[in-house]
Amino acid sequence: MSAQGISFDQVKVGDKLPELAIPVTVELVVASAIATRDFFPGHHDLQAAQQLGSKHIFMNILTTNGLVERYVGAWAGAEALIASVKIRLGAPNYPGDCMTMQGEVSEKDAAAQALTVSLRGVNSMGDHVSGTVKLLFAQGALA
Amino acid sequence: MSELQSNWLDEAKALIGHEYGKVYAWDAVNQPMIRQWCEALGVDNPLYLDGETAQQRFGAHVAPPTMLQAWVLAGIKGLYPPGSATDNPYEVLQLIERHGYASVVAVNSEQEYFRYLKEGDRLSFTSMIESVSEEKTTGLGTGFFVTQLLSFYDQHDAKVGQMRFRLFKFRPASAKPAAEKPSRPMPGISDDNRFFWDGLKARKLLIQRCTACGTLRNPPGPACPACHSLLSDSIEASGRGRIYSYTVVHYPTLPGVPAANPVGLIELEEGVRLVAGLVGVAADAVRIGSEVSLEFLECANELTLPVFRPLGGAA
């Protein structure tokens, strides 16, 4: 990530975040499911996933949340704190696909030193995720 | 909505607002699990990794906010730590499922964080059903949106975050009411009669026709009984006929077939006869001469059989 991140004062509503392509691999799906302590078989066991009617193991929601944090956090920098992640879930993320993250600044509250980023993660089937992340830049926030 | 549905739906809605929990986290917030989470997800924010950035800002290591729920999940064995409540926060989903809505998909997740979690924090959570929608039909199927609110607390019972989670509990659009296909013995299928069985799969009752003299015959065979020609094709039966004769089979019994099983010798209006099951009629009500119409019985093993239903009134 950029060591500096963005400058809150210079950010404008409508600013676009750089796109980020995240290849969806078996390693990512399994390692992240375990790292988020989600041991549901559909996230690591191919046969179990197929019995559920899925073509492959599929990414768990807590990983999607984390990748949203990764995408916005890498743009905003370590000074930005996260107040909320509100997402809508869509097409599953299967290994072999690629999720491209896109986002833009949709709200800016200078007094509260708060930004809202609207984003989506698109794979070959459509939106895997869409939603908003609220960022706080104020010293002492969320402590 | 039927009266029957409104009864159990009222039961489901009565669970709205009931609080379940508390359930405790197995592990205190800790740096090794944070580091492994960052490694797996590809997060390289120095706030979580270098120690100094978080120390300056929070006076301790801090956890990524989106790890919130990971701290309190049950884990591999599906068990919560001792002291956790054992009430069942999923009873509303199970109630809906029992009424035919077996599938589930997560729709929304809304996490809000009231403070960053620090190394050593011990979390617990409670959950509550916030709403159950009326029955809705979406592209996926028909069912109910259920919204659950999870509240997360620290070791001082201060609320540190919350998560609103919306699910759609539904019956898939493609799912037919689960009628098991009946099992029937497989017929002997050869090159001489394959067209007949293939025709049934396509929901056609085919009658073999001699291409030399035009005589129809059933059951299918290699040679025409009238002119001995080996050449034949087939025509599709209209499906109308009458009961020429019948019997009631009591033994042997077949799974899924009535113990008194009426079987007809049906004379089709084209003039040939065939043996087939009779449906929609009790064994003691079958009458010779009754008009019947053809139906197809789809069986397991991709077998389709012709059956005949007596038409009302004819005797």
Interface residues (C-beta under 8 A of the other chain):
Chain A: M1 A3 I22 L28 A31 S32 I34 A35 T36 R37 D38 F39 I61 L62 T63 T64 N65 G66 L67 V68 E69 R70 G73 A74 A78 L81 I82 A83 S84 V85 K86 I87 R88 L89 L142 A143
Chain B: M33 Q36 W37 E39 A40 L41 G42 V43 D44 N45 P46 L47 T53 R57 F58 P64 P65 T66 M67 Q69 A70 W71 L73 G75 I76 V105 A106 V107 N108 S109 E110 Q111 E112 Y113 F114 R115 Y116
